[in-house]
Amino acid sequence: MACSQLSAQMRGYGLTTAEILYHLPDHPGLLQTFLWQTWDLAPRFPELRRFLDFWSKELDGSLHSVRFAHKGVIGPARWRHVDVSMLLN
């Protein structure tokens, strides 16, 4: 799994965290928070959009608001292969 995450990061994916506020189905005047996190591709965020579409179509709690943050952990400009061996006593 770690190899596939590194591979995704090398293709430009970053960690996306979304804070979703939604109305409770039984008590629409109350809001509930849901945190969701995945690897996603900025600036279009296809995974986040797919999840929000699923939420709107399949779940009862209507969306109030969504706040998200995205952090590209590693990119091609930051990655370099170092071929070195050291001997420590």
C-alpha positions in Angstrom: 0.0 0.0 0.0 2.8 2.4 0.8 4.2 2.0 -2.7 0.9 2.9 -4.3 0.6 6.0 -2.1 4.1 7.2 -3.2 3.2 6.5 -6.8 0.0 8.6 -6.4 2.0 11.4 -4.8 4.5 11.3 -7.7 1.5 11.8 -10.1 0.4 14.9 -8.2 -2.1 13.6 -5.7 -2.1 15.1 -2.3 -3.9 14.6 1.0 -7.4 16.2 1.0 -9.4 16.6 4.2 -13.0 17.8 4.1 -15.2 19.0 6.9 -18.8 18.4 6.0 -21.6 20.0 7.9 -25.0 18.5 7.2 -28.5 18.7 8.6 -29.7 15.7 10.7 -32.5 13.9 8.9 -34.7 13.7 12.0 -33.9 17.2 13.3 -33.2 19.5 10.3 -32.5 22.4 12.6 -29.4 20.6 14.0 -26.1 20.4 12.2 -23.6 17.4 12.4 -20.0 17.4 11.4 -18.4 14.6 9.3 -14.6 14.5 8.5 -13.5 12.8 5.4 -10.0 12.3 4.1 -8.5 10.8 0.9 -5.8 11.2 -1.7 -7.1 13.6 -4.4 -5.9 15.5 -7.4 -6.0 19.3 -7.2 -7.5 21.6 -8.6 -10.5 19.5 -9.8 -10.7 17.1 -6.8 -12.5 14.2 -8.6 -12.6 12.0 -5.5 -14.2 14.7 -3.3 -16.7 15.6 -6.0 -17.6 11.9 -6.4 -18.1 11.5 -2.7 -20.3 14.7 -2.5 -22.4 13.5 -5.4 -22.9 10.1 -3.7 -23.8 12.0 -0.5 -26.4 14.1 -2.3 -28.0 11.2 -4.1 -27.9 8.4 -1.5 -27.8 9.8 2.1 -30.7 11.5 3.9 -28.9 14.4 5.6 -28.8 17.4 3.3 -25.5 19.2 3.0 -25.1 22.6 4.7 -21.5 23.4 3.8 -18.1 21.8 3.0 -14.7 23.1 3.9 -11.6 21.4 2.6 -7.8 21.6 2.7 -5.4 20.0 0.4 -1.7 19.4 0.9 0.6 18.0 -1.8 3.0 16.0 0.4 5.6 15.3 -2.3 5.9 16.2 -5.9 8.3 15.5 -8.8 10.4 18.6 -8.0 11.0 17.4 -4.4 11.8 13.8 -5.2 15.4 12.8 -5.9 17.1 9.5 -5.8 20.3 9.4 -3.7 22.6 6.5 -4.3 25.0 6.5 -1.3 26.2 4.0 1.2 27.7 4.9 4.6 29.5 2.9 7.2 28.9 3.8 10.8 31.0 2.3 13.6 
